C-alpha cells in the first residue's frame, strides 16, 4: 500500500500563502489519484482537491477554487498543494490520500481513498 507523509503546514496571516507537500513511497500501480482533505476541530473531514498522476487532471472544491493549486511531480513522487489568499476558515489539519485509479477525473469521496498520511497543521490568523 502507498505510504504518504505530509509536510509544510505552518501558521500564517490571512492573505498569505503556504505550500504543502505529500511524499509518497511504495507505489506499485501506474495510475493513482492523490487527494487533499482537511479537517477542522469539531468538523467532518472535507475534500479539498485531487489530481490524477497519469495525466495531471485536477479538480477542486468550490471553497478553494481559484486560490489553491494541486500539482504532482512524478519523478520525485510528490504532490503539492499551493495555497494562496489564505483565510481563517482554511485553518485545519490537512491530509493527503491516495487510491489506485485509472480514470482522469478523481473521486472526491473520502471512503474511496485507501492510503492516508498523518496530516500537517495549517493555521491562518486574522
Secondary structure, 3 states (H helix, E strand, C coil): CCEEEEECCCEEECCCCEEEEEEEECCCCCCEEEEEEEECCCCCCEEEEEEECCCCCEEECCCCECCEEEEEECCCCEEEEEECCCCHHHCEEEEEEEEECCCCCCCCCHHHCCEECCCEEEEEEC
